[in-house]
């Protein structure tokens, strides 16, 4: 527990009713009083004083490279999939050992949470690049190409380099396989590839997104000096817990001794768990809505214009080419994470260069997140796959797009709260076309239709098991009001559904 006396952070500053950030603070502090006990013992980080490319690669043009990549994909697919888990970091730790601990060759920012991880990681990466740091980014799942998961200098590694990375560690993977009860999984091997590729580059900083959870996730062999916790909600409840608090316990495992924790707004029970963990390991905490946050946001052409309150002060007129309030909050979290990495709030109070910040955010893209891939009618792709994500997407669609008639195309995984997802979309969908993607985890279209009828009624549901047929049917429905009537299509429910739709619609 800290021996610092309690403090009134605003005692020396007169109240300013026009200060928008004060409104954030007021709303955030109206919380469960039990949090005060935890927060009293935690050190809090505070200040002392044109559209981008999508970043989704196509298949290699060289037939030999494509063949080699397919061979690697086949070998990886023969391992445990990402949804089959044996909660342990023993296998990945053994791999890191025989590889010479590559993950310790560079500092890392580690990101967990339920929604917003990949978008936040891409923003952090862009910010570091603006300050001339060489970055490595590891995210999952991919939208279209497996090579998206490992990025260097803001771009997915080339297919040739991906194959080389696999071949480089393959002998060591086989060595570890022979010594373990279970072979390394698909995700564990990819994680090993990423960490080794980052060390070989070499990178100045790695931005790493967990696969699932935190404590026993394969990525959790790094010592992230900054731990980022995006909003926690219900997902993977069969593995992580039935409440945000239970899920937060697992995700808090990425908070390491003396780290800095950048914490997005959280449910009360999740915040309690995260702050308790921070106290236990003497980590420093910065909370959205108190130490940093979104001061203001305005919808703009192609995105939104933000004023962000960082750990070092305010950053005005920041254009973010992504839609939705949730992306504004992701931007605030990303900015605070980068500030913390540079020591702002703990070592000094100088803000980051505003021009660099503006330039970085203006280059951010997040494929498959409210991504417009066609006009007349407008077709939007969004990878929302749980109720919380669907609610954020629905709000953003209502705010940004003036659709007179919106048709949904939904293909979901059978291990998700699909009914909750459909209920979140019901207010904005005039009709829904249910379908399924090619994954073995995909919910059968007829089963999905049964759930959709419960939510939408029989007359608003159409079933098209093939995704290409579903897209065609939805576009036809959206065009019924005429070319200039403002009909649109939203394809959602799964990252895989979005990736396959992207290919069918000529992207990538």
N, C-alpha and C positions, 0 to 999 in steps of 0.2 A: 504493500500500500504506500502511496506517496505521503511524504511528511509535509507537503506544501499546504499552507493554510487555505481555507476556502476563499474564493475571490469573486467579486462582482465585476464581470468583464466590462460593464458599461457604466460603472459608478462615476468615472471622471468625464463622461461624455454626455452633454445635454441631449434629451430626447428630441428626435427630429421626425415629426409625423410624415414628412415627405420621403423619408428614407425607405425605399422599398425593401431593402434587406432587413430592416428592423421588423417588417411584417413577417418575413420568413422566420426570423428568430422567435417572434411571439407565438407563431403557430407551432413551431417545433418544440418549444419548451412546455407546451400544454400537454404533458404526457404523464404516464403512470409515475407516481411518486417513488415507487420502488427503484426506479432508475437512478434516483439521486444518490442512493447508497453506493451503487456501483461507480457512478461517475465521480463521486467524492474521492475515490481511490485511484482514479485513472489520470495519467498525465494527458493533457489535451493540447494538441498542436494548434498554435495560433500565431498570428503575426505580431512581432514586436512593434512596432510602430503602427468561273465558268464550269460547267459540271465536270467533276473528275472522272478519270477512267475507272472502270468497275473492278479491275484487278482479278478477273476470273479468266484463267487461261483456257484456250481450246486444246484439243488433242494435238500432239506433235505432228508437224507436217512431214517430217522425215519418217518413212515407214519403218526403218530399223530402230529409230528411237521409240516410236510408238509401240513396236513389238516388245522392246526391252521393258518399257514402262508397264505394259500389260502383264508381262511375266512377273514383275515385282508385285503388281496389284493382286495377281492370282496367288502368289505365295503368301502375301499378307492376309488375303481373304481366307486362307486355309487355317488361320489361327483363330483363337477365341475372338468373337466379335465384341464391339464396344458395350453391348448390353449384357454380356455374360461376364460376371465379375467374381473374383475371389479377393475379398478386402485385405490387401496387404501391399506393402511397398518393398517386400523382401526381394522379389525377382528383379524389379527395375533397379534397386540398390545394388544388387549383384552385378547387373549389366554395367552400371556406372563405375563400379569398382574395377572391372576388367578393362574398361575403356579409359581408365585413368582419371575419373571424375571430371569429365568435360564441363559439367554444369556449374563447376566452381571457377571457371575461367573468366567469368564476366558477372557483373551485378544483374539482378533480375527484379522485375515487377511481376507479382503473382496475382491473378484475378480469379475470383470465384463469385458466386451468386446464382440466381435463378434465370434472370433475363438481362440482356444488355451486355453480356461479357464480350462478345466478338466486336460489336460496334465500339465499345469502350477501348478495347485493345487496339483497334485500328486508329482511333483518335490519339491514343498515347504514342503509338508508333509515329504518326504524322508530326506530333509535337516534337519528339526527339529528333526526327529528321530535320526539322526546321532549325535546330540548334547544332546541326552538323555532326550528330552522333550516328554511328553505324548501328542499325537495329536488326534484331532477329525477332520474329513474331511467330508464335505457335498457337494456333486456334483450331477449334473443331465444333461441329463437323464441317465438311466442305460442302459447297453449293453444287459444284459440277466436277471439279478435278481434284484428285487427292493431293496434288502438288500445292494447292492453296493453303494447306495446313502449315507449311513451313515457308516463311517469307524472310528474305534478306533485303535490306535497304528499301522496304516498302513494297516489294513485289514478290509474288510466289517464285520459288526457285525453279529454274529451268528443268524440264523433264530429264535431261541428261544428268544434271546434278543430283536430282532426286534418286535416280537409279544408282549413281555413284555412291551416294550417302548410304543407300541400302547395302550395296555390295561391300562397302568399307566395314560396316559393323556386322555383317552376316556371320562371319566365323565366330565372333564373340557371342552373338545371339545363340548360335548352336552350342557353344560351350556352356552357357548359362542354362539353356534348355536341358542339357544332359545332367545337370546337377540339381534341378528343381523338381518338385512333385508335379507341377504343372508347367507347360511351356509358356514362354512369354506371350502375352496377348497381342492382338493387332495394335491396340492403342499403346501398349508398352514399347513395342518395337518402334513405332512412329515417334514416340517421345524420345527414345534413345537416338534415333536418327536426327531429330531436331537439335537436341543438346550437343551432339557431336558436330553437326553442321555449323552451329553457332560458334563453337570453339575453333573450328577450322577456318572460318571466314577471315579474321575473327570479328566478333561484334563488340560494340562498346556497352550495349545493354540488351537484355532479352525481355520481351513482353510475353508472358506465358499465361494462357487460359487453361483452367482445369478442365478435365473431361467430365467428371461427375464428382460432386461432393467436395472433398478437400483433404481430410486426414490421410485416407488411404488411396487417394488418386495418384496415378503414376507420375504426374508432374511434381508431386510433393517431395522430391529429393533435392529441390533447390532451396536456398535460403533467401527468399525474397526480402530485400531490405524494405520494400513497400508492398503491403498486402492490400488489395483493393476488393471490397465487398460490394457488389452491385445488389439491387433489391432482391430480397429473398421472398419467395412465395412457394406455393405447393406445386411440386413436380418431382417425379421419381420417388413418390411417397413409399413405394414398396421397398426401397433401398435406403432412403435417407430419413424417413420419419413422417408423421401425420400432421405435424404443426410446424409453422415457421421456426419456432423455438428449437424443436428437435432437429430440423434441417440445419439450422444455424450452428448447432453443436458440431456437426460433421464438417461444415464449411469453415468453422473457426480454426480448423487444424492447419490452415496455411499461415496463421499468425505466428511468427517466430520471435524468439527472444530479442528484445530491443528494436523490433521493427517499427515502422510507421504504418498505421492502419487508416486507409481512406474509406470511410463508411458512407454509402448512399443511405437515403432515408429508408428506414426499416420498420416492420411491425414491432410493437413493443417487446414481445417475448423474444424475438430474434435479436433486437438491440441489447437486451439484458445479457444474453448468452455471449454475444460478441464482446461487449465491454468487460464482462467478467474474465474472459480469456485474455483480453489485453492487460488487465490488472495482473493476472497470474504470471505473464511473461514480461512484464514491465515494458509493454509496447506503448507507443504514443498514438493518440487517436485524433483524427480530424473528422467531424461529422457534418454531413450535408445539412444545411439549414441553420447551422451554428457557426462553424469555422469557415465554411465556404457554401456556395449555392448559386442558384440562378436568380439574378436580380430582376431581369425583365426579358421578355422575348416577344418578337413580332413576326408574324407570318410574312415571308418575302417570296418573291418569284424564285422557284427552285430550291427553297429551303426556309431558313428563318434567321433573323438578326437578333443576336443575344448581347446582353450585358451580364458578365459572370463575375461573381465575387470569389476571388481566389484567396490563398493563404497570404499572398503578398499585396492584396489590394484589388481594385476593380479593373476589369478589362472590358472596355466598351466597344460597340460596333463590331462584333465578331460575327461574321457570316458563316453559317453552318449549312451545307447543301444537303441536309437530311431533314425529313419531315417528322413532326410529332413532338409533343412536350417531353416524352420519355427520352428522346435523343438530346434535348437540351440538358436534361439532368445527367445523362451519360457524359456530355461535354464538360459539365462542371466537375464531375468525378475525375475524368481524365486529366483535366487541367490541374486539379489539386494533387493528383498522383505524381505528375511531372514536377510540380513545384516542390513537393516533399522530397523527391529524388535529388533535386538540386539544393536541398537544405533550407528552403524558404520556410519560415515559421519556426525552425528549430535553431538554425545557425545564424540566419540573417533575415531581414525583412524586405529586401529589394525585390520588386516584382520582376517577372520575366518581360523581355522586350515585346511590346504590344504588337509591333509590326510582324514579328516572327510568329506570334500567336495567331494573328489574323490570317497570315499566309498559310499556316499549317491547317487550321480548321477549314479553310476554303478548299483544301485539296482532299478532304476526307470523303471516302465512299464506303458504302456497306452493302454489297450485293445481296439481293434478296430481302432487303429491309425497306418496305415501301418504295420499291424500285419500279419506275414506269418503263415498260419495255415495248409499248405500242400505243399509238394514238388512233382515234376514230374507228372503233371506240377505244377509249383508254383502257389498257390492261396493266394492272399493278400486281407486283409479286411481293408477298410478305411471309416470312418464315415463322410466324406465330404458331406455336404448337402446344400452348397451355392456356388456361383461362386468363391468367394475368397478362400474358403477352397479347392475347386476343383483345382484351379490354383496351390496352394501350394502342393497338392498331386501329380499333374501331374509333377511338377518340381522335386519332390523327386523321383518319379518312374523313370524318365529319368536319374537322377543322380546315383541312387543306383542299379537298376536292368537292366541287359543287355538282355531284352526281344527281341527276333526276331519277335514275334507276340503276341500282348497283346489283350485279349478279355475282354470287360467290361460287368459286370452284374450290371444293374442300376435299383433300386427301390426307388422312391422318394416320398415325401409328396406333396400334391396338393397345399399347401400354400407357396411353395418356388419358387424361380426363376429357374425353372427346365431347361428351354432352355439355360439360362446362364451357368448352371452347365454342361450341355451336350457340349456346345461350348468350355468350358475349357478342357474337356476330349477328344474332337475330334482329336487333333493332335497325341495322344498316343494310341488311340484305333484302331486296325485294323477292328474290328467289335464290335457291342454292342448287348447284349441280354437284352431287357427291360422286367421288371417283376413288381410285386407288393408284398408288405409285408402284414401282417395280420391286421395292424392298420386301424381304420376307417378313418384316415387322409391320407391313401395311395392314390396316384394318380392311377387311373385305367390304367392297362397295355396298353390298346388300345389307350387311350389318350396320354400316354407317348410315345407310338410308333409313333404317328403323329408328335410329336415334334422332336423325334429322326430322323425321315426321313427327316425333314427340315434341320437338321444339318449334318447328315451322308450320306444321300441318301438312296434310298430304298434297294439297294443291300448290304448294310452294317448293316442292322437292322433285328433282329430276335425277335419275340414276344413269350414269355412263361409266361403266367399269374401266374403259380405256381412257387415259388422260388426254390423248389427242382428240377423241370424240367429245370429251367433257369441255375442252377449250372451245371447240367449234360450236357446241351447243350453247355455251355461255355467251360467246360473242354474238351469236344469232339472236339470243334473248335480249342482249343489251342494245342491239340495233333495231329492235322492234319499234321504238319510238321515233325512228328517223335518224338521218346522218348527223343532224345538229341538235339533237334533243338532250345530249348530256348523259347518255348511258355509259356504264363502265363495268369492268370485271375485276374482281380481286381473287387471285389464286393464293391459297394459304393452307395451313394445317400441318405442314411438315417442311423441313429443310429439303428433304429429298423430293417432295412434290414440286417445290419451287425450282429446284435445280433442273428437274426433268422438263418442267414447263418452259424454263429459260431456253433450253436446247430446242424444244419444239417451236418456239417463237423466234428462233434464229439468233439467239445470243450465245456466243461461245462455241 
